[in-house]
Amino acid sequence: MDSNLVRSNHDRLLDAVVNSKRGFVIMGKLLYELHQEDNFRLAVGDGIDTWGAYIAQPEIGLSKSEADRLIQIYEQFVLRYGIDEEVLSGVPIKNLHYLLPIAKS
């Protein structure tokens, strides 16, 4: 394999990793905002009338516990403690899951 292609693949992988970490924080924020006052209902119209049905849609595909964790991470670390979203996205999601009960107490 060409060394330029290998380096390009490596760089693309690093970008994908950073974007996926940032994605968890963004997902938490969006889920939080959509869950507030059942705002998700305004987004989808008729047919989906519960939070569980909304997050279970194939396009989203989250369980209630997954969505709850992402929301709680956003609430605790960004809203409660004021940690910048960009800084938070640099922390592995498994570490945030581990720290969540400590942050809540």
Helices and strands as residue ranges (DSSP letters): H 3-35, G 36-38, H 40-44, H 51-56, H 64-73, I 74-80, H 85-88, H 93-104
